Amino acid sequence: MVYADSNPNIIEWGSEEVVIPYISPLDRKPHRYFPDFYIKYVNASGQTVREIIEVKPKKQLKPPANPQHRVSKRYLMEAQTYAVNQAKFKAAESYCKERRLKFRILTEDHLT
């Protein structure tokens, strides 16, 4: 993250340093979610902002299309990934709200 290290508006940042507990919808057991980034920066208005950022392919943010004929292994894997991601994001939103942080998900559309 050369950008974060060299940007004077970024006060501090870390990669996968925050741990957020969540319950997996697959096994109903507690797991730990490590979001991609924590960042503290000064925005264009001069306000200090603290944010948790997750980077995901936009394909993983939409439920998989229902299969037309039979349920494939690929569909099952995509459905499981989607369900787990939704549980992680819900836990992250709650975690961030309690700590006055922002939670943001970025996709390849944001990074190009």
N, C-alpha and C positions, 0 to 999 in steps of 0.2 A: 504494500500500500504506500508507494512512493508519494502518491497524491496526498494522502492524509498526513504523512510526515512533513511534506513541504508546504502545505497550505497554512498560512498564518491564522486563518479563521478557525481552524480545528484545534481545540484546546487539548483534547485527549481522545484516544480511541483504542479499541482492543478487538481482537478477532477470537471469537468463540470463547470468551471469558465469562459470559453470563450463563447461569444455569437456571432453567425454568422447569419446575416439575409439571407433569401432565399425566393424565390417565389415557392410555391407548384404548381406542374403541375396538381393537382387535382382540386383546387379551384381558381388558379391564384391569390392568395392573399399572402401578405407577412407573413412569419412565422419566428420563431427564432430557430436556431439549436445550441444545446449545445454539442459539441464534448466531448468524454469521458475524455480525458486528455490533459493537457498542460505540457510539460516537457522541462527543460533546463539542459543540461548535457555536460560533456567533453567526447569526443569520444576517440577512441584508438590512433588517430593521435594528440591528445592534443587540438583539435579545440572545441570551444563552439558551441553547436547545440541547436536550439530551435525548438520544434516540437509540432504539434497538432496530437493526436492519437485517432482514432476511433476503437472500437472493435466491430466486427459484425460476426455473423455466416456466413460462406462462402456461404451458400445457398442463402443469401440475396444479394450477389454480382453478381449473374447471373440472367438473366431474366427467369421467369418461363417458363417451356415447354408449347408449345401451346397444348390446349386440343384436343384430337382426335375426340370426338363426340360432347359434349356440354360444354359450359362454366360454370364451377362450382363456387360457392361462394369462395371456397378455392383459385382457380385460380385467381379470381378477387382481392382478398385480397393480394395475393403474387405479382400480377402485380402492384397494388397500392403501396405496400411497396417498391418494386424495383424502381418505378418511383420517389417516394419521396426521397429515399436514393440517387439516382443519382443526383437529384437537390441539396440535401445537400452537396454531395461530390464536385460537381462543384463549389458551393458557397465557400466551405472550401478551395479548391485549389486556387481560386481567392483571397480570404482573405489572405491566407498564402503567396502567391506570392507577394502581395502588402506590406507585412510586413517582408519579408525575413525569413519566417518560412518554415519548411517542413511539409507536410501533409502525414500521413501514416495510412493505414487501416490494422488492424491486425485481423486474424481469429483464430479459434481454432487450426489451423495448426501451428501458431506461438507461441501459449501459452502452448503447450504440451512439 
